[in-house]
Amino acid sequence: ADLPDRTQQALDVVVTQVRRFDSMVMDLLELSRIDAGSTELHREEVDVRELIPRIAQRYGFGDVAIETDKKVPSLVRLDKLRFERILANLLENAGKFTPAQTPVEVLVRAANDELRVSVRDHGPGVAEGQEELIFEKFTRGAAESATPGVGLGLAICRAIVEAHGTRAAYYAHA
């Protein structure tokens, strides 16, 4: 409170940049551990019908519409912390790229003994031919150039999903 306004503004910028740098380092460490196979999943049975709304609320998406298919079992075996990381990354991406006052939805489906969780937004989407590239480290779509980030969120999502023995994919919607 004793700092002059200009000094406080400069300090705020530094603090913001240090937090972004710290987040990037943690993301890189997580990816390195997964790539090296040194990350062990801690699977447990969880009720995704309860877990997903809690995660959405925790990350500021408490009003997001969550549609869960009746076929989704009451308990699903997964690494709860890493599932939270995936959903949080997807919700934060949707929040960054969806125009104000447009909905973000979470769709939960069960198919072929797999849980399918989709986050649908109404942002600009991904350019044709870039659907696989967006999951690569440090890759960002053209619409992302003016948005903060370094292109690690979807790479982390894909690595965690693949560690669970399934896959992550981008689907355009009409």
N, C-alpha and C positions, 0 to 999 in steps of 0.2 A: 504493500500500500504506500510505502515511502518512495517508490521509484517515480521518476517523471514519466509522463505519458509515452514519449518516444522510446524511452528505455524499456518500458513495460511492453510496448508493441514489439520491439526487437526481441525481447525475451520470449514472448508468446510464439513468435515465428521459430525461434531456435527450439523451444520445447516441442512444438508441432513436428518439426523436422526430425528431431531425435526420436520421437515416438514412431514416426513412419520408418525410420532407419531400423529401430529395434524390431518392429513388426516384420520388416523385410528379412532381417537376419534370422528371426525365429522361423519364418516361412522356409528360408533356405535350409536351415538345420533340419526341419521336419522332412522336407523333400529328400535331403541327403540321407537321412536315416531310412526312409522308405526305400529309396533307390538301392541302398546298401543291404537291404533285407534285415536290418538290425532293429526294426520296429516290430514289436509284438502286439498283436491285436488283443484287447481285453474284452472278449465277447461276453455278453450277458443277455438274458432275456428281458426285454423292455416292451412296454406298451406304447407303440408309436402314436396311438391316438391321443395319449396324454403328453408324450415327449415333444412332439412337433409343436403344439401350441405354446408350451413352456419355452422352447428355444426361440420361437418367433417373438414372443413377448420380451425375452431377455435382450434381444438385439433390436428392439424398437419397432417390431412388425406385429404388434399385438392385434391389429385390426385386419391382418391379411386373411383372406378367405382360404379355408383349408377344406378340401373335398376328399373324403376317404371312402374308397370303394368298400362295399360290404364283404368282399372276398379277402380283405386284408385280415390276417389272423390277429387275435388279441395280443399275442406275444411274438416278438421277432428277436432273433439272436443276432446282435451286432455290438460293435465297440461304440458305446454311447458317447464318449467324448469326441471321437473322430466323426461320428455321425453329426454331432452338433457342429463341428468345424465345417463339414460339407454344407449343411443347411444354412449356416450363418454366412458362408462365402456366397452361396447362390442368392440368398435374400439381399445381401449387401450389393451384389452386382445388379440385381433387379432394381433396387432402390436408386442406384446411381444412374441407370440408363432408362428408367421409365419416366415419362413426362408426369409432372405434378397432376394430381387428381385422377390418375388412371390406376386401375387395380393391379395388384400383384396377388397371384394365387398359388397355393401349394396343392398339388394333386398327388394322392397316395393310392397306388394300385398294387395288386398282387397278380403276378403272371408267372407261370412255369416255376413255382417255388421260389420266386424272387420278389423282393420288395422293390417297387419302382416309385421313386419320389421325383416329382418334377416341379420346378418353380417356373411359372409362366408370368411373363410381363408383357407390356405393350410398348417396349422400347424400339429402337431402330433395327434390332436384329443383327445378324452376322452376314457379311457379304458372302455370296455364293462362292464356294470353293474354299472358304475359310473355316468350315465347320469342324474340321479335325485340328487345324492349326491353333485354334484358340485354347486348346488344352496343353500346348507346349509352353515350357518355361519362358518367361519374358516376352511372350507374344501377346499383342493387344490388337484388337480390331480397329479399323479406321475410325469408328464412332467414339473410340475411347481416348483419342489423342488429347482431348481437352479435359479429361477426367483423371483425378489422382489415382495412382496405382503403378505397379511395375510389371504386372502380368504373371503373377504367381498363384492367384486364387484358384483358377480353374485347373492349373497343373496339380495343385495340392488335392483338389476334389478328385481328379482322375486317379491320382496315385493311391488315395485312401480307398476309393471304390474298387480299384483293381486289387488292392491288398485283401479286400473282402471277397474276392473271387468273382467279381462281376465287372460291368463296364459303365463308363459315363459317356454320354453323347449329347449333342446339341440337336434339337428338333425345332424347326420353324413352325409357326402356327399361323393359321389364317385369321 
